[in-house]
Amino acid sequence: MAGKIKSKTDVSARAESKNRLLNCRFCGNKVEVVLAITPSGKKKMRRLCCEN
């Protein structure tokens, strides 16, 4: 085979998507993602920003 063999997982693409900033569509600030646990014990990811 000519050229480099490409790996199955593209590590640079994963790192780029992880470092990409999420901006709020309402105020434009950075969105913080937190894990919230409901009183019944269910886990839920919440995005905090301007509370819209």
Residue pairs with C-beta under 8 A, 6 or more apart in sequence:
21 30
22 30
22 31
22 33
22 47
23 29
23 30
23 31
24 30
24 31
24 49
24 50
24 52
26 49
26 50
26 52
27 49
27 50
27 52
29 49
29 50
30 49
31 47
31 48
31 49
32 47
32 48
32 49
33 45
33 46
33 47
33 48
34 45
34 46
34 48
35 43
35 44
35 45
35 46
36 43
36 44
36 45
36 46
37 43
37 44
38 44
